[in-house]
Amino acid sequence: MSGPFEGWAVLELMGHRRRVGRVREVEAFGGKLLRIDVPAGDGEATEFYGCTSIYALRPVTEEVARDLAKTMADPRPVRPVEYRPERYLGASDDLVDERD
């Protein structure tokens, strides 16, 4: 293989996590990271991992990846920041009254 791998893959991580999606190498925070875009519902979830946390990476076709993604838990946060009312965005957590 010449150059960094970019394509669909099953990614296995230390800590027994498994992700499936489109992967590519990116540079951020002064180092190389693996970016994976995981199909999720009607969109995708993007995650980044350092190379030392990668246990295995198995290239697969897009069709296989999308089929596998349907059988896995949705990787998106249960309560993303967009869920909070706009007036709370940017407020410190001790000022937020969750009862509203």
C-alpha positions as CSV (number, residue, x, y, z in Angstrom):
1,M,0.0,0.0,0.0
2,S,1.4,3.4,-0.9
3,G,0.4,6.3,1.2
4,P,-2.1,6.4,4.1
5,F,-5.2,4.2,3.9
6,E,-8.5,5.9,3.2
7,G,-11.7,4.0,2.8
8,W,-14.4,1.9,4.6
9,A,-13.2,-0.3,7.4
10,V,-14.1,-2.1,10.7
11,L,-12.0,-0.4,13.4
12,E,-11.2,-2.3,16.6
13,L,-9.9,-0.2,19.6
14,M,-8.3,-1.0,22.8
15,G,-11.0,-1.2,25.5
16,H,-13.0,-3.6,23.3
17,R,-14.8,-0.9,21.2
18,R,-15.6,-1.6,17.6
19,R,-16.6,1.1,15.1
20,V,-17.4,0.8,11.4
21,G,-17.3,3.6,8.9
22,R,-15.2,5.6,6.5
23,V,-11.7,6.2,7.8
24,R,-8.8,8.4,7.0
25,E,-5.6,9.8,8.5
26,V,-5.7,13.4,9.6
27,E,-3.3,15.7,11.4
28,A,-4.6,17.6,14.4
29,F,-3.4,18.8,17.8
30,G,0.2,18.4,16.6
31,G,0.0,14.7,15.7
32,K,-1.6,12.1,13.4
33,L,-5.1,10.8,14.2
34,L,-7.5,8.4,12.6
35,R,-10.8,10.0,11.7
36,I,-13.8,7.7,11.3
37,D,-17.2,8.8,10.0
38,V,-19.7,6.3,11.4
39,P,-23.1,6.0,9.6
40,A,-25.8,6.8,12.2
41,G,-29.5,7.1,11.4
42,D,-29.9,9.8,8.7
43,G,-26.4,11.2,9.1
44,E,-23.1,10.3,10.5
45,A,-21.0,10.7,13.7
46,T,-17.4,11.7,13.5
47,E,-14.8,10.3,16.0
48,F,-11.1,10.7,16.2
49,Y,-8.6,8.2,17.7
50,G,-4.9,8.2,18.3
51,C,-2.8,5.5,16.7
52,T,-1.9,3.9,20.0
53,S,-5.5,3.1,20.7
54,I,-6.0,1.1,17.5
55,Y,-6.0,-2.7,17.9
56,A,-7.0,-3.6,14.3
57,L,-8.4,-2.1,11.1
58,R,-10.0,-4.3,8.5
59,P,-10.8,-2.8,5.2
60,V,-14.3,-3.6,3.9
61,T,-16.6,-2.4,1.1
62,E,-19.0,0.4,1.7
63,E,-21.9,-2.0,1.4
64,V,-20.5,-4.3,4.2
65,A,-19.8,-1.3,6.4
66,R,-23.3,0.2,6.1
67,D,-24.9,-3.2,6.8
68,L,-22.7,-3.7,9.9
69,A,-23.4,-0.1,11.1
70,K,-27.2,-0.9,11.1
71,T,-26.5,-3.7,13.7
72,M,-24.4,-1.5,16.0
73,A,-25.5,1.0,18.7
74,D,-25.9,4.6,17.5
75,P,-22.6,6.3,18.4
76,R,-24.1,9.8,18.7
77,P,-24.4,11.3,22.1
78,V,-27.7,10.6,23.9
79,R,-28.0,14.3,24.7
80,P,-26.0,16.5,22.3
81,V,-25.3,20.1,23.2
82,E,-27.9,21.2,20.6
83,Y,-30.5,19.7,22.9
84,R,-30.1,22.3,25.6
85,P,-32.1,25.5,25.2
86,E,-30.2,28.3,23.5
87,R,-30.2,30.5,26.6
88,Y,-28.0,27.9,28.4
89,L,-25.4,27.5,25.7
90,G,-22.2,29.0,27.0
91,A,-23.4,29.2,30.6
92,S,-21.4,27.4,33.2
93,D,-22.9,24.2,34.5
94,D,-23.5,25.6,38.0
95,L,-25.7,28.3,36.5
96,V,-27.9,25.8,34.5
97,D,-31.1,24.8,36.2
98,E,-32.0,21.5,34.6
99,R,-35.6,21.8,35.8
100,D,-36.5,24.3,33.1
